[in-house]
């Protein structure tokens, strides 16, 4: 016998996922989405709940086809029913665009704890399982990134069960921020690098504050797509095409969740292959309303994107260090956004000694963190020879990535994504 809460749950799942998918799939997604959605719609309550609980990722895919409808449905739903859905399907609530980010953070943290418990148990049964080892390592990296006393607070706004998992952490409250910036990484960045990539986002957040950004701001450390491994895969477009769909969905989610009081500016700062991914997302979604798009050490934009105006962004910037030896290899089959015909504003990243600003010395996005800069950390444990250790550690402090503190690159990226900034940029090479 079905209780009232079972029936409420069935209605919520149908209202937020299946009905939305049926209405919009013919125009917004593959035909199979509409076909499967219709099948689910025809199920009875028990079968529908069982199906969607077994396939929460599929449910999210349905719901995210139209985050505006999701936001409206969520607001019409009672507090009791919201709590019910969050308790029974946190992995669904935590990734559904249009739901308040504070709710998503709470749901995703519950999923994170459960996933760590599951991975730990599986490793206890099979300690040699390399895939499970990496999964647990990435999950613990996410926990470590969220842990401690951070100012502002950090929010886990997405967590999806890839191997390793995908995640996005917001520094600052996306529900109230007047200025929002998404930081999109390039090749070889996975969630086992969550702490370092989030340090990049923290550096952006802090630098924006120094140039006059409002206190109510947020920067998203977005590892929301599977990045290509270092090598030939970075010259291909498949990873970017798939990642662009996820990025566009998350950007549209901001618009949906903040429909009543939209932020003043939403920007994207991307590095290396992340610039290819972000460019695809912006080019294919004219309604994203992005304020500034910053490309650092770009692996190039696809040739179908002829000019900066095709990115539907108010301002487009591109910067590349003279000492960056790698970015050009990603552009073997792509367009350099710094080329005169493309129309991006050039962003200086090679340092300004007169202003005490450091130059970027390679292709890396970030090299410095409390862990990397600690001679006692495991980052340096592999160097056993004392003299080699001293030389390597000293050399470390002569190298800087695009988003390291003290660099001209970080300051300029923070400035151009802050509408209220007053510092004038040197747009020369």
Helices and strands as residue ranges (DSSP letters): H 4-13, I 14-18, H 19-28, H 31-41, H 45-54, H 56-63, G 64-66, H 67-76, H 79-88, H 90-93, H 101-125, H 130-146, E 154-160, E 166-171, E 179-184, G 191-193, H 194-210, E 217-223, G 232-235, H 238-257, E 265-271, H 273-284, G 286-288, E 290-296, G 308-311, E 313-319, G 327-331, E 345-346, G 353-355, G 378-380, H 386-396, H 408-416
